[in-house]
Amino acid sequence: MSKVEIWKLAIRPKTLPAAVGPVIVGTAFAIHFGEFKFFPALAAVIGAVLLQIAANLANDYFDYLAGHDTEERLGPTRVAASGLISPTELRNGLIVNILLSMVVGLYLIFVGGPLILLIGVLSIIFAVVYSGGPFPLASNGLGDIFVFIFFGLIAVTGTYYVQAQQIIAEVIIGSIPVGLLVTAILVVNNYRDIETDAKTGKTTIAVLLGHQWTRIYYIILLGIAYLTPIYLLITGDYTLAILLPLLSVPLAIKQIAILYEEVDGPKLNKALAGTAQLGLIYSILFAVGIII
């Protein structure tokens, strides 16, 4: 494999829609309320993607150090554990990525002020402590909560804020389904890894709940996501187009079926990829519905 291919493995491009979806929805709200600004929106996309990559690199690096990535791992190849990239090189790549995100962040701070500075600092810290530090969130049952907060509430409302300079209730409500669907990606990942995570001492919510209740948990996340546009239609100034996300229900049902039918780890990767696809499709449909 070439260096480019190896770093592509480390970056995990298939996870990047999780960063883009929230920015799309936040920008759709800005358009809906007549607050759209191109350059802040563009910077928000770039910053979100860089932070997602930082989280991926940190996850690879710190899981390797903690011994979570054993030969029994069922997910995509981890570059540190497989020896494709040395831990030192991976750590340096993480540092460079964080520095790049800080450059983008400087512009967003100039546009959005102290609140964006706070969000930026917290986002960088989260990208690292999610897998690293003395109390890694992902290994102590807190990963789901913080993914929902940062990829839902903060990402959507932060994107809207850098364009509108205010936060309103409708945007906060609209951030909920986006955050839940990104969290659902993590749930599938952890569902697949219940046995291997339990062996290595990585305590995720899936490990705590077990297979049956994790499946129910996944269904609840998706269910709330699909109820949110209905709530906005009833309470907000939106057309029936706000219900466009409901068109993705068949894809959601397909992922649920995989969780109930498959027990083989590699086959569950289909549900992982499908849930990521679902999150992006939902976000695009939701954004169109908000704008129309």
N, C-alpha and C positions, 0 to 999 in steps of 0.2 A: 504494500500500500504506500502511496505517496504521502508526504507530509500534509498536503491539502486534504486528502481523503481522511487521514487520521484526525486532523483537527475538526473536520466535518462531523466525525463520529462524536467527538468531545462536545461540540456545540449543540448537537441533537436538533437539527432543523425542524423536525416534525413537531417539536414542542413550541416553536415560535408563534404559531397562531394563538396560543394562550395569552401571549403578550399583545398581539395586534387587535384581537377582538374587543377588549375593553376600550382601547383608544378609538376604534371605529364607533362604538356606541356613545362614548363621551362626546365625540365630535358631532355625531348626529343630533344630540341634544343641543349643542351649540348652534347648529344650523336651524333647528326647530325654533329656538328662541331668538334667532337673529343675531347671534354673537360669534359666528364662525370667523376664525383668523387662521390663515393658511400656515404661516411659519411656526407659530406655537403648536399647531396640530401636528405638523411634520416632525418637529423636535420631540414631541411626546411619543410618536411612533418609534423614532430612532432610540430614544432613551429607554422605552419599555422593552424593546428587543435586546438592547445591550444588557439590561438588568436581568432579563430572562437567561441570556447566555451566561452571565456571571453566576447566576444561581445553578445552572447546569454544570459549569466547571467546578464550582465549589462543592457541589454534591458528589461529583466524581472524585475529587481530591480528598475530601474529608471522610467519605464512606470508605475509601481505600485505607486511610490512616486508622480508621476505627475497626477495620477488618470485617465490614459488612458485605463486601463484594467477594464472595467465595466462589469456588468452582461450580457450586450448585445454583448460581444466579440464573434466573430465567429471562431477564430482560435484555435489552440491547447491550452490546459490548461496552464495557467501561474501559477507557484508555489507560488509566493508571493501573488497575488491577490486572489487565492483560499484558502490561509491559510495553504498550505501543508508544506511550509518552511517559517520561520519568516524572515522579512527583514534583521535583523542582521545576521542571519545564512547565508542567501544568499549573503550578502555583504562580509562576511568572506570567503565564497567559491570563490567569485570573486577575492579577494585579493590573496588567495592561488594559484589560477589558473594563475594570472598574474606573481606571483613569479616563478612558474614553467616555464612559457614561457621565463622569463628573464634568467633562468639557461641555457635553450637551446640556447637563444640568445647570451650568453657569448661565447659559442663555435663558433657560426656563425660569431660573431664579430672578434674572433681570426683568423678565416679563411678569412673573407672578408674585415676586416678593418673598417675605420671610416664611410664609406657609409652604411654598414650594421648596424652600431650603430645608425645612423640617421633613417634608415628605421624602426628599431626595436622600437625606442622611439616613432616615429610618429604612428606606428601601435598600440602600447599600448594606446596612447592618443586617437586615433580614436576609438578603441574598447569601450572606456568609454564615450567620448563626442558624439558618435553616438546617444546615448539615454539620456545621463546625462549632467550635467553642466547647466550654465545659458542660453546657446543657443544650445540645442540639435539638431544635424544635421537632424535626422530623422523627427523631428517635425517642421522643417522650410524649407522643400522643397529641402534640400541638400543631403539627404541620397543616392539617385541614383548616383549622381556625385562621391561621395566619395567611394561608393561601387565599382564603375567601376575602380577608380584609385587604390584602395588598393587590390581588388581581381583580377584585370586584369593587369594593367601596372606594379604595384609594385611587386605583387606576382610572376608573370611569369619572369619578368626581374631580380628580386632579386634572384630567384632560379637559373637562368642561371649565374648570376654574382658570386655567392658564389662558383661556380664550374669553371668558365672560367676567372674570374677576369677582365671582360670587358663587355660592353653593346654594342650591335650592332643593326642596324635599323631593321633587319628582325625579331629579337626577340620582339622588341617593337610592330611591326605590328602584329606579331603572338599573342601578348597578348590581342589585341583588341577584338577578338571574345569571348575569355574566360571571359573577364570582362563584355562584353555585356550580355552574357548568365547568369552570376551570378546576374547582375542587373535585368534581366528579372524575376528572382525568386522574387526579392523584389517588382517588378511591380505587379505581380500577388497577392502577399500578400497585397499590398496597394489597389489594385483594389477591392479585397474582402472586405476590411475594409473602403471603402470610406465613407459610412454613419456614422459608429461608430467613425471614426477618426474626421470627421467634427464636430460631436456633442461634442467631448472632446477637441477640439481646436488643434488637431494634423494635421498640414498642410503638407501633402505629395504632390508629383507631381501628383499623381492620384487624390487627392482631388482638386487640381488646374485645372486639365484637364477635369475631369468628365469621365463617363464610355466610351463614344464613342471614344474620343481622346486618352484615356489610352489604349484601344484595338489597335488603330493604332500605338501608341508609341511602344507597345509590338511587333507588326509585324515588325516595322522598326528595332528594336534591333536585332531580329532574322535574318532579311534579310541581314543586314550588316555582321553579323556573318558568314553567308553562302557565302557571296561574297569574304571574306578575303582569304580562301584557293585558290580560282580561281586567285586572284591577286598574291599570292605567287608563284603559278605555272607559271604564265606569267613572273614574274620578278626575281624569285629566281632559285636556283639550286635544284629543287625537281622533283620527278617522279610524274606520274599520281596518285600515292597513296595519295598525299596530298589532293586529293578530297574525300577521304574516309568519312569525316564528312557529305557529302551530303547524305550518307545512312541514316542519322538520320532525314532527312526532313519529312518523314511521321509522326514521333513522334512529330515534331514541329507543323505540321498541325493539329494534334489531339488536342494539347493544345490550339491553336488558336480557334478551333471549340468549345471547352468547354467555352472559354471566351465569345463567341458570343451566345451560346445556354443557358448557365446557369446564373441565377441571384441569386440563393440560396447560401448564404455564405458557409455553410458546404460542398456543392457540389463543390464549387470553390477550395476547398482544394485539389481536385483531380488534378487540373491544377497546383497548387503549387507544389505538389509532383512530378507531371509529368515534370514540368520545371526543377526541381532539377535533376531528372533522365536524362533529355535531356542534361543538362550541363555536367554531368559526362560522358555520352556516347559520346557526341561530343568531349570532351577533350581527351578521350582515342583514338577515331578514328583519331583525329587530330595528337596526339602524334605518333601513328603508322605510319601515313602518312609522318610525318616529318622525322622519323628515316629511313624508307624505301627509 
